[in-house]
Structure formats: C-alpha cells, structure tokens
Amino acid sequence: MNLKSLLISSAASLAAVSGAHAADAIVAAEPEPLEYVRICDAYGAGYFFIPGTETCLKVGGQVRTEGKWYDAYSPTNRTGTLWHTRAELNLNTATDTEYGPLKTETVIRWDWQEGNSTDTKLLFANISLGGFTVGKADSQYVSFTDYAGDVINDDVVYDGPYELNQLTYKYDAGNGLTAVISVEDSNSSGSDSSSYGSSWWTDDKTNHYAPDAVAGIGYKTGAWSFKVVGGYDSIVEEGAVKARVDADFGVFSAFVMGGYNTDGEKLNKYAGTNLDRSACPVNDESKCGWGDWAVWGGVAVPVNEKLKWNLQLAYTDSKIFAATTNVKFNPVKNLLIEPEVSYTNFDSVNKDQWAGILRFQRSF
C-alpha cells in the first residue's frame, strides 16, 4: 500500500470513530442556582436574610480606645494617662410572626487596659416578642428614661443599675403614650458590682428569691416629653422614683431630671452609688448616695452636622456636685472623637476632683 492509500484509509477510520461518539454526546449538568444574600429592610438598615431561612440578621459593633486622666468617681485616685481599649460585637436577629417581630439582641464586650485584659463578658442577651423582653439588658429604671445626659461620665451621681436579668413588658399606644413594667434580678450584683453599683455597699443575699420591680409611664408631644419611673429594691426594702422632662428647641435640646429616695439614710439599688468608698465618711456610706433626693440637668447644642457640644450638671441632698462637658466630633460617618472634662465635689469628705477623657470610637 502506497503512502497516499494509507492516509486516505486512516482518515476514513477516524471519521467512523468520530461518528460513533457523536451519537453519545455528553450533556453538561445544570449548575446549582446561586442563592444571593437578600436585604431585609423591614427592621431597619443593616439587616439581611440568613440564607435558607426567613430570619433577618444584623452584625455590628464598635472599637474604642481612650486615654483617661484621674477619676471623676474617686477623690483619691490621681492616676495619670490610663489607657483603655474596648471591642464590642453586636448580633441582632428578627423574624416576622403572627404576634409581631421575634427578636434577639446579643452584645459581647472585650476590654484591655494598661497591658492587661480587664474584662470579657456577655453584656446583653435577650429575647423580645409582642412587647415582652426577657433576658439580660440594662434596668428599665435607666433605659426607660433614656439614661442621663450625652456625656461619658453621666452617672457620677448614680442614676440606676445597668446590666441585669429581667422580664419586661413595654406598651406603646402609638399616640405618644408609653409605659413599662418589669421584674428584675435582685441578685445581679453577686459577682459583678457594675450591675448594681459599688460592691462595697451592696447587701446581697444569695438565697433571696423575690425579684425587684420597676414601673414607668411617659408621654411625648411635639418637642416635649415627660417620663416618670420607680423602682423597688426587695433586699433593702426601699426604692426610688425619678421624673424627667425633655425639650427640643431646634438650636439646642435640654433635660431636667429629679429623683426621690424613700429612705435617704440607706443606699438601695435605685438610689445607690457608683463612687469609690473614699468619697464618703468611713462610718456613713449613705453620703456616697443621694440622701433624700438628686437632680440632673443638661443641654446639647449641635454646632453643625459633625460637631455637638454637651453639658451635664448634677447635685444631691448629700451635697455631691458633678459637672461634665464634652465635644462630640464626627469627622467622617461612624467615627467619633470625644474629649471630655469632669469636675466632682465631695462635700462630706471636703475633697474634689478633676478628670479628663479623650475617646476615639469607630462604630459599624
């Protein structure tokens, strides 16, 4: 067979093989449909659907670092340049139900100060549905009245307890009328003094099962709002009442708040103290609290969309005077630079204290 015949027969063989395989063409599998993250705007900005579910998730938090000079809560602490850094992770979920949104809130906090990890804790963890909230959150005694002024050292004069377990019901009539009732953990201070006040005065009972109670009512109309809230400490068997008025005049806003202690000679969970023990006489811890009453007042002046000035003053029947002023500067969105100066006079021990903070905070 010559070369020409060989090439022709080889080409014919290849064509036959190709024709046989063409009858069995390979069909490519359909690609799996992609599941993109869906935005969930029913509960506000930042929520998205967890893939494969109808639950919406929002991830946020903050990183904060600040320098502190002296201590507004102590007349004897004169530590200079104490540097503190904090990180928080916030996880919020929401799902629509026949009773309204089923929500959860979780906040985890890490603190680092002067080369040491000073605190790692579950700050908040609670569930809410249909006006009810159960779990760990700030006491309704402080959150219902929106705390005090827009300053860092707003609770030098104690305005109530913070993180604690609770079962709460909030009512909103939709016409400006709101109300709250809450039963709260009476033993929250057993291992964490920050949730109850300064640990040196807490009269805690580990086998005490009766909860504390908080109730409040508020009304807002136009530029004005009024709220009153009361708390009963079942361990001390005393309590306190606070009333607050807010007004927004456009060019500035202001508030006035007053508190009454049912027994001025005793500290209780709702009329207590955050001060260091050195702020009152050795034999009279009540001088670190309100006495019979306390008052707070403050103003906030927005200079422009990036700059705001705040001032808060407070005074007690026990003759504690606290003044704090700061400037909140947001050079870009979600970045805060906040210098603050505080002055406290502790009349019962004839001492006073200046303190300062320079804070940098990035929220996301």
C-alpha positions in Angstrom: 0.0 0.0 0.0 1.4 3.3 -1.0 1.5 6.4 1.2 -1.5 8.0 -0.4 -3.7 5.0 0.2 -2.5 4.8 3.8 -3.5 8.4 4.6 -6.9 8.0 3.0 -7.8 4.9 5.0 -6.6 6.5 8.2 -8.8 9.5 7.7 -11.8 7.2 7.0 -11.2 5.3 10.2 -11.1 8.5 12.3 -14.3 9.7 10.7 -16.0 6.5 11.6 -14.9 6.7 15.2 -16.0 10.3 15.5 -19.4 9.5 14.1 -19.9 6.7 16.6 -19.1 9.0 19.6 -21.3 11.8 18.2 -24.3 9.5 18.8 -23.4 9.6 22.6 -22.9 13.4 23.1 -22.1 14.5 26.7 -24.8 16.6 28.3 -23.4 19.1 30.9 -25.1 19.1 34.3 -27.3 22.2 35.1 -25.4 24.5 37.5 -26.9 24.8 41.0 -28.9 28.0 41.3 -26.9 30.7 43.2 -28.5 31.9 46.5 -27.6 35.6 46.9 -27.8 37.4 50.2 -31.2 39.2 50.3 -31.6 42.5 52.0 -34.1 42.6 54.9 -35.3 46.2 55.2 -38.3 45.6 57.4 -36.4 46.0 60.6 -34.1 48.9 59.7 -30.8 49.3 57.9 -28.1 46.6 58.0 -30.3 43.5 58.2 -30.1 40.7 55.7 -31.8 37.3 55.5 -29.8 34.3 56.8 -29.6 32.1 53.6 -32.2 29.4 53.6 -34.3 31.0 56.4 -36.8 33.8 57.0 -34.7 35.1 59.9 -33.0 38.5 59.4 -29.6 39.1 60.9 -27.7 42.3 61.7 -24.0 42.3 62.6 -22.4 45.4 64.2 -20.2 46.6 66.9 -17.5 49.1 67.8 -13.8 49.5 68.5 -13.0 52.2 71.1 -9.7 53.4 72.6 -9.3 56.2 75.1 -6.9 57.9 77.4 -8.1 58.8 81.0 -6.6 61.2 83.5 -7.7 61.0 87.1 -11.1 59.6 88.1 -14.4 61.6 88.5 -15.8 58.8 90.8 -13.0 59.0 93.3 -11.4 61.9 95.2 -8.2 60.0 95.8 -7.5 58.3 92.5 -5.0 60.5 90.7 -3.7 58.1 88.1 -2.4 59.9 85.0 -2.7 58.7 81.5 -4.6 55.4 82.0 -5.2 53.9 78.5 -8.2 51.7 77.8 -9.3 49.9 74.7 -12.6 48.1 74.1 -14.2 46.0 71.4 -17.9 45.0 71.1 -19.7 42.6 68.8 -23.4 43.1 68.4 -25.7 40.4 66.8 -29.4 41.2 66.3 -32.0 38.9 64.8 -35.6 39.4 63.8 -38.3 37.1 62.3 -41.9 38.0 61.5 -44.6 36.1 63.4 -48.3 36.3 63.9 -47.5 38.2 67.2 -45.1 40.7 65.7 -41.3 40.5 65.3 -39.5 37.9 67.3 -36.1 39.5 68.1 -32.9 38.7 69.9 -30.1 41.0 71.0 -26.6 39.8 71.9 -23.7 42.0 72.8 -20.2 40.7 73.7 -17.6 43.0 75.1 -13.8 42.7 75.5 -11.7 45.3 77.5 -8.0 45.8 77.6 -6.3 48.3 79.9 -2.6 49.1 80.8 -1.3 45.8 79.2 -3.9 43.5 80.7 -7.3 42.1 79.7 -9.5 43.6 82.4 -13.0 42.3 81.4 -14.6 39.9 78.9 -18.3 39.4 79.3 -21.7 38.9 77.8 -23.1 42.4 78.1 -26.6 41.8 76.8 -28.5 38.7 75.7 -32.3 39.0 75.5 -35.4 37.9 73.5 -38.4 40.1 72.7 -41.8 39.4 71.3 -45.1 41.3 71.3 -43.9 44.0 73.8 -42.2 41.4 76.1 -38.5 41.2 76.7 -36.7 38.5 78.8 -33.0 38.2 79.4 -30.1 40.4 80.2 -30.3 44.2 79.5 -30.0 47.5 81.3 -32.6 48.1 84.0 -35.7 49.7 82.8 -35.2 52.2 85.6 -32.4 53.8 83.5 -33.3 52.8 79.9 -36.9 53.9 80.0 -35.9 57.5 80.9 -33.0 57.4 78.3 -30.3 57.4 81.0 -29.0 60.9 81.7 -27.0 63.4 79.5 -25.0 62.7 76.4 -21.7 62.6 78.3 -19.4 59.7 79.2 -19.4 60.4 83.0 -23.2 60.7 83.1 -23.6 58.6 86.2 -21.1 60.1 88.7 -24.4 60.9 90.5 -25.9 57.4 90.4 -29.0 57.2 88.1 -29.8 53.5 88.5 -28.5 49.9 87.8 -27.4 48.7 84.4 -26.9 45.1 83.2 -29.2 42.6 84.8 -31.7 39.8 84.1 -35.3 40.9 83.7 -38.8 40.1 82.4 -40.3 43.3 81.0 -43.4 44.4 79.2 -43.5 47.7 77.3 -46.6 49.3 76.0 -46.7 51.9 73.1 -50.1 53.4 72.4 -48.8 55.0 69.1 -50.0 58.4 70.2 -47.1 59.4 72.4 -48.1 57.4 75.4 -45.7 54.7 76.6 -45.5 52.5 79.7 -43.3 49.8 81.1 -43.4 47.2 83.9 -40.5 45.0 84.8 -39.4 42.4 87.3 -35.6 42.4 87.7 -32.9 40.2 89.2 -32.4 41.1 92.8 -29.0 39.3 93.0 -27.3 40.6 89.9 -24.5 42.2 91.9 -23.2 38.9 93.4 -20.3 38.7 91.0 -20.5 41.9 89.0 -20.6 45.1 91.0 -21.1 47.3 87.9 -24.6 45.9 87.5 -25.7 47.0 91.0 -23.4 49.9 92.0 -20.2 49.9 94.1 -19.8 46.5 95.6 -18.7 47.7 99.0 -22.3 48.8 100.0 -24.3 46.0 98.4 -26.3 44.0 100.9 -26.8 40.9 98.7 -28.5 37.7 99.8 -27.6 34.7 97.6 -30.7 32.8 98.6 -33.1 35.7 98.2 -35.7 34.8 95.6 -38.0 37.9 95.5 -37.3 40.0 92.4 -37.1 43.7 92.3 -39.8 45.7 90.5 -39.8 48.7 88.1 -42.7 50.6 86.6 -42.9 53.7 84.5 -45.1 55.8 82.2 -44.3 58.5 79.7 -45.8 60.9 77.2 -44.3 62.7 74.2 -46.0 65.5 72.2 -44.2 67.7 69.7 -40.9 68.9 71.1 -41.7 67.9 74.7 -41.6 64.6 76.5 -42.2 63.6 80.1 -41.4 60.3 81.9 -41.6 59.0 85.4 -40.3 55.7 86.6 -40.0 54.0 90.0 -38.0 51.0 91.3 -38.3 48.9 94.5 -35.3 47.0 95.9 -36.7 43.8 97.6 -33.5 43.2 99.5 -33.1 46.6 101.1 -36.9 47.0 101.1 -36.6 50.6 99.9 -36.8 52.2 96.5 -36.7 55.4 94.4 -38.6 57.5 91.9 -37.3 59.6 89.0 -39.1 62.1 86.8 -37.7 63.6 83.6 -38.7 66.3 81.2 -37.0 66.8 77.8 -37.4 69.6 75.3 -36.0 70.1 71.8 -35.8 73.7 70.7 -34.1 73.0 67.4 -30.9 75.0 68.0 -30.4 73.1 71.3 -32.1 70.5 73.4 -32.3 70.3 77.2 -33.5 68.0 80.0 -34.2 68.1 83.7 -34.5 65.0 85.9 -35.2 64.6 89.6 -35.0 61.6 91.9 -36.5 60.8 95.3 -35.1 58.2 97.7 -37.7 56.5 100.0 -35.0 56.4 102.8 -32.2 58.9 102.5 -30.2 57.2 105.2 -29.9 54.0 103.1 -28.4 53.1 99.8 -30.6 50.9 97.6 -30.5 49.5 94.1 -32.4 52.5 92.6 -30.8 55.3 94.7 -27.3 53.9 95.2 -23.8 55.0 94.2 -21.0 54.4 91.7 -18.5 56.3 93.8 -15.3 55.0 95.3 -15.5 54.3 99.1 -13.1 57.2 99.7 -15.9 59.6 98.5 -17.8 59.4 101.8 -17.0 59.2 105.5 -15.9 55.8 106.8 -18.9 55.4 109.1 -21.6 56.8 106.8 -21.8 55.2 103.4 -25.1 56.9 102.6 -23.1 60.1 102.0 -21.9 58.5 98.7 -25.6 58.2 97.6 -28.3 60.7 97.0 -29.5 61.3 100.6 -33.2 62.1 100.2 -33.0 63.4 96.6 -30.9 64.1 93.5 -31.3 66.3 90.4 -29.7 66.3 87.0 -29.9 68.7 84.1 -28.2 69.2 80.8 -28.1 70.8 77.4 -26.9 69.7 73.9 -26.0 72.1 71.2 -25.5 70.8 67.6 -23.0 73.2 66.1 -23.2 71.5 62.7 -23.8 68.0 61.3 -20.3 66.9 62.5 -19.9 68.7 65.8 -22.0 68.8 69.0 -21.4 70.3 72.5 -22.9 68.8 75.7 -23.1 69.8 79.3 -24.5 68.0 82.3 -24.8 69.1 85.9 -26.0 67.0 88.9 -26.4 67.6 92.6 -27.6 65.6 95.6 -29.1 66.1 99.0 -25.8 64.6 100.3 -24.0 67.5 98.7 -22.3 65.8 95.9 -21.9 68.1 92.9 -20.9 66.8 89.5 -20.3 68.7 86.2 -19.2 67.3 82.9 -18.8 68.8 79.5 -17.6 67.4 76.2 -17.5 67.9 72.4 -18.5 65.1 70.1 -16.8 65.4 66.7 -17.6 63.1 63.8 -15.0 63.9 61.0 -16.5 61.1 58.9 -19.5 58.8 59.3 -19.3 56.3 62.2 -16.0 57.8 63.6 -16.2 59.7 66.9 -13.6 61.8 68.6 -14.7 62.9 72.0 -12.7 65.0 74.5 -14.4 65.3 77.9 -13.7 67.1 81.2 -15.4 66.4 84.6 -15.4 68.1 88.0 -16.8 66.5 91.2 -17.0 68.0 94.7 -17.5 65.6 97.6 -18.6 67.8 100.4 -18.9 65.1 103.1 -15.1 64.5 102.9 -14.2 68.0 101.9 -12.5 66.9 98.6 -12.9 67.5 94.9 -11.6 66.0 91.7 -10.9 67.0 88.1 -10.8 64.3 85.4 -10.4 64.0 81.7 -11.1 61.5 78.9 -10.0 61.6 75.2 -12.0 58.9 73.3 -11.8 57.6 69.7 -14.5 55.3 68.6 -15.3 53.5 65.3 -18.8 52.0 65.1 -20.0 49.6 62.4 
